[in-house]
Amino acid sequence: MIGVKHSEENFLPSVTALIVAGGKGTRMGYEQNKLFLPLDESCILGKTLTIWQHISQVDRIVVVCAEGEEEQIADICRKEQISKVEKIVLGGKERQDSVWQGLNYIESLTPTPDVVVIHDGARPFYHGADFADFVQAVLTSDVAGGVLGVPLQDTVKTVSQGCVGCTVPREDLIAVQTPQLFRFTTLYRCYEKAMEAGIVCTDDAGILEVCGKAVLIYPGQKNNLKITTPEDYAYGQYLLAREKKGAGICE
């Protein structure tokens, strides 16, 4: 909540998770939403929603989806017993449009949450173990939000007309992941300004950046994979098998 003294020991922020689930199967060579591909005994989206169902700090989940997929997602929630899903919202043409639709629904709630966390439905391997620390890191800092980031391991170069332009120092670069976590009121107001001005950003933190708001970098997770290609899906299956082996679960 903006204006709350977060040093108060008993302060427990209200948290809403907004899951962006309007993925397409184009790069997967799949005719429908890739999030419905099987994963473990569920599907990609089912596994993602289960993560947020079990994060105790999260009060409710809002899912944004493509037209015609509402009932399929509702079926997944029933099957996987995802009781925290309060609303399935119809999204827009692009991801930013979809997030805006979800934020508008959340703005209609009374009261609105202190914090909104936005997560890609295609990231089913976020473990969530340090989520409470992530929330506190943002709320105890003079920032509007925070993103997960992992250091780049590869050398990065710019390209000009098919040739190397220059090498970019990678110590100042990170790869950004979701979840991204924000003070709700600040994010909503910045999104409102961006949508009115026709500003397009590739992630939600970018909306805050163009409005001059500070965004914290919080350590990301190496295996927080976003499933986009067949190779990602195959690697996801490997990660799942490794998780089960580590837990002593045999197929």
Buried (B, 14 or more C-beta within 10 A) or exposed (E): BEEEEBEEEEBEBBBBBBBBBBBBBEEBEBEBBBBBBEBBEBBBBBBBBBBBBEBEBBBBBBBBBBEEBBEBBBEBBEEBEBEBBBBBBBBBEEBBBBBBBBBBBBBEBEEBBBBBBBBBBBBBBBEBEBBEEBBBBBBEEEBBBBBBBBEBEEEEEEEEEEEEEEEEEEEEEBEBBBBBBBBBBBBBBBBBEBBEEEBBBEBBBBBBBBBEBEBBBBBBBEEBBBBBEEEBBEBBBEBBEEBEEEEEEEE
